[in-house]
Amino acid sequence: MATEEKEAQPSEEKLNIMAIDCCEHITAMIRNSSCARLTSVEAKGNGTLLHRHDEIDFIIIGAPKYPVRRPFISQLREAYANVPILILRRVE
């Protein structure tokens, strides 16, 4: 029985990661990654996003100076229902 060898082809598709209020070292790490594209946004002071971005695969919320409020998370869930969210926290 002949065996077929499958060549591993590098994937050209990158994950589109939205970084909200992330520190510069976090955004630099994502930018330098070969498997991710960065969409960096800042939330307004009242906790709302400036506008919706399409085709987001993953959301990272940085450790802001103010607490992350439930309405802000609910707003993200409405706009990006099936997108995983990672919330970073400050270590004191």
GROMACS elastic network, one bead per residue, 0.5 to 0.9 nm:
[ bonds ]
;  ai    aj funct       b0    kb
    6     9     6  0.89223   500
    9    12     6  0.89263   500
   10    13     6  0.89194   500
   11    14     6  0.77460   500
   11    35     6  0.86391   500
   12    35     6  0.84036   500
   13    35     6  0.75604   500
   13    36     6  0.85682   500
   14    34     6  0.77983   500
   14    37     6  0.62100   500
   15    35     6  0.62606   500
   15    37     6  0.59852   500
   15    38     6  0.84774   500
   15    56     6  0.77383   500
   15    57     6  0.58160   500
   15    58     6  0.74662   500
   16    35     6  0.89365   500
   16    36     6  0.58427   500
   16    38     6  0.60339   500
   16    39     6  0.70535   500
   16    55     6  0.69375   500
   16    56     6  0.51711   500
   16    57     6  0.52392   500
   16    58     6  0.66981   500
   16    59     6  0.87892   500
   17    30     6  0.80073   500
   17    36     6  0.66144   500
   17    37     6  0.59980   500
   17    38     6  0.51351   500
   17    39     6  0.60055   500
   17    40     6  0.81934   500
   17    56     6  0.60620   500
   17    57     6  0.58958   500
   17    59     6  0.57545   500
   17    60     6  0.73380   500
   18    37     6  0.85101   500
   18    38     6  0.60394   500
   18    40     6  0.57080   500
   18    41     6  0.72052   500
   18    53     6  0.85151   500
   18    56     6  0.65339   500
   18    57     6  0.79032   500
   18    58     6  0.62981   500
   18    60     6  0.61740   500
   18    61     6  0.83392   500
   19    22     6  0.58695   500
   19    26     6  0.84650   500
   19    27     6  0.70831   500
   19    30     6  0.88986   500
   19    38     6  0.70368   500
   19    39     6  0.61651   500
   19    41     6  0.62260   500
   19    42     6  0.82226   500
   19    58     6  0.86020   500
   19    59     6  0.60204   500
   19    61     6  0.59936   500
   19    62     6  0.71921   500
   20    39     6  0.85088   500
   20    40     6  0.60760   500
   20    41     6  0.50323   500
   20    42     6  0.53594   500
   20    43     6  0.66510   500
   20    49     6  0.88380   500
   20    59     6  0.75132   500
   20    60     6  0.61152   500
   20    62     6  0.59820   500
   21    40     6  0.77650   500
   21    41     6  0.65522   500
   21    43     6  0.66049   500
   21    60     6  0.85802   500
   21    61     6  0.61950   500
   21    63     6  0.72332   500
   21    64     6  0.64376   500
   22    25     6  0.81857   500
   22    26     6  0.61809   500
   22    27     6  0.65104   500
   22    40     6  0.79305   500
   22    41     6  0.85273   500
   22    42     6  0.82164   500
   22    60     6  0.76147   500
   22    61     6  0.63899   500
   22    63     6  0.67749   500
   22    64     6  0.77729   500
   22    88     6  0.86100   500
   23    26     6  0.54282   500
   23    27     6  0.65211   500
   23    28     6  0.87015   500
   23    62     6  0.66608   500
   23    63     6  0.79138   500
   23    64     6  0.89785   500
   24    27     6  0.51672   500
   24    28     6  0.59586   500
   24    29     6  0.85202   500
   25    28     6  0.50428   500
   25    29     6  0.61404   500
   25    30     6  0.87489   500
   26    29     6  0.51626   500
   26    30     6  0.64261   500
   26    31     6  0.86985   500
   26    62     6  0.83871   500
   27    30     6  0.51279   500
   27    31     6  0.60754   500
   27    32     6  0.85797   500
   27    38     6  0.74442   500
   27    40     6  0.74704   500
   28    31     6  0.50024   500
   28    32     6  0.60796   500
   28    33     6  0.86080   500
   29    32     6  0.52522   500
   29    33     6  0.63402   500
   30    33     6  0.51810   500
   30    34     6  0.85195   500
   30    35     6  0.87226   500
   30    36     6  0.64147   500
   30    37     6  0.72173   500
   30    38     6  0.64020   500
   31    34     6  0.80038   500
   31    36     6  0.70992   500
   31    37     6  0.65762   500
   31    38     6  0.60481   500
   32    35     6  0.89021   500
   32    36     6  0.82719   500
   33    36     6  0.56979   500
   33    37     6  0.79977   500
   34    37     6  0.83125   500
   39    53     6  0.82490   500
   39    56     6  0.84978   500
   41    49     6  0.78784   500
   41    50     6  0.78096   500
   42    49     6  0.71912   500
   42    50     6  0.75896   500
   43    46     6  0.77834   500
   43    47     6  0.56399   500
   43    48     6  0.55860   500
   43    50     6  0.66760   500
   44    47     6  0.53443   500
   44    48     6  0.54788   500
   44    49     6  0.63769   500
   44    50     6  0.70402   500
   45    48     6  0.75438   500
   45    66     6  0.88004   500
   46    72     6  0.88671   500
   47    68     6  0.78682   500
   47    69     6  0.73970   500
   47    71     6  0.79724   500
   47    72     6  0.56105   500
   48    51     6  0.87913   500
   48    71     6  0.87641   500
   48    72     6  0.62738   500
   48    75     6  0.76458   500
   48    76     6  0.89735   500
   49    52     6  0.74219   500
   49    72     6  0.83074   500
   49    75     6  0.83738   500
   49    76     6  0.83308   500
   52    79     6  0.71393   500
   52    80     6  0.89301   500
   53    56     6  0.68621   500
   54    80     6  0.89224   500
   56    59     6  0.73765   500
   56    80     6  0.77324   500
   56    83     6  0.71588   500
   57    82     6  0.87533   500
   57    83     6  0.58980   500
   57    84     6  0.75033   500
   58    83     6  0.56884   500
   58    84     6  0.54209   500
   58    85     6  0.62607   500
   58    86     6  0.79848   500
   59    83     6  0.70078   500
   59    84     6  0.62855   500
   59    86     6  0.61919   500
   59    87     6  0.84195   500
   60    84     6  0.86623   500
   60    85     6  0.58488   500
   60    87     6  0.59247   500
   60    88     6  0.73515   500
   61    64     6  0.81768   500
   61    68     6  0.87248   500
   61    85     6  0.74274   500
   61    86     6  0.61684   500
   61    88     6  0.60565   500
   61    89     6  0.88732   500
   62    86     6  0.85793   500
   62    87     6  0.63490   500
   62    88     6  0.51533   500
   62    89     6  0.71182   500
   62    90     6  0.88492   500
   63    66     6  0.83584   500
   63    67     6  0.84484   500
   63    68     6  0.85591   500
   63    87     6  0.73792   500
   63    88     6  0.52176   500
   63    90     6  0.56515   500
   64    67     6  0.67849   500
   64    68     6  0.75301   500
   64    88     6  0.87450   500
   64    89     6  0.80229   500
   64    90     6  0.82169   500
   66    69     6  0.87571   500
   68    71     6  0.87281   500
   68    72     6  0.69867   500
   68    73     6  0.76474   500
   68    87     6  0.86975   500
   69    72     6  0.54078   500
   69    73     6  0.66952   500
   69    74     6  0.88589   500
   70    73     6  0.51131   500
   70    74     6  0.61159   500
   70    75     6  0.86014   500
   71    75     6  0.60858   500
   71    76     6  0.86422   500
   72    75     6  0.50775   500
   72    76     6  0.63761   500
   72    77     6  0.86992   500
   73    76     6  0.50647   500
   73    77     6  0.61611   500
   73    78     6  0.86835   500
   74    78     6  0.62060   500
   74    79     6  0.87156   500
   75    78     6  0.51803   500
   75    79     6  0.63797   500
   75    80     6  0.85060   500
   76    79     6  0.52030   500
   76    80     6  0.57444   500
   76    81     6  0.75614   500
   76    85     6  0.89312   500
   77    80     6  0.51034   500
   77    82     6  0.77016   500
   77    83     6  0.79204   500
   78    81     6  0.55440   500
   80    83     6  0.55010   500
   80    84     6  0.86171   500
   81    84     6  0.86034   500
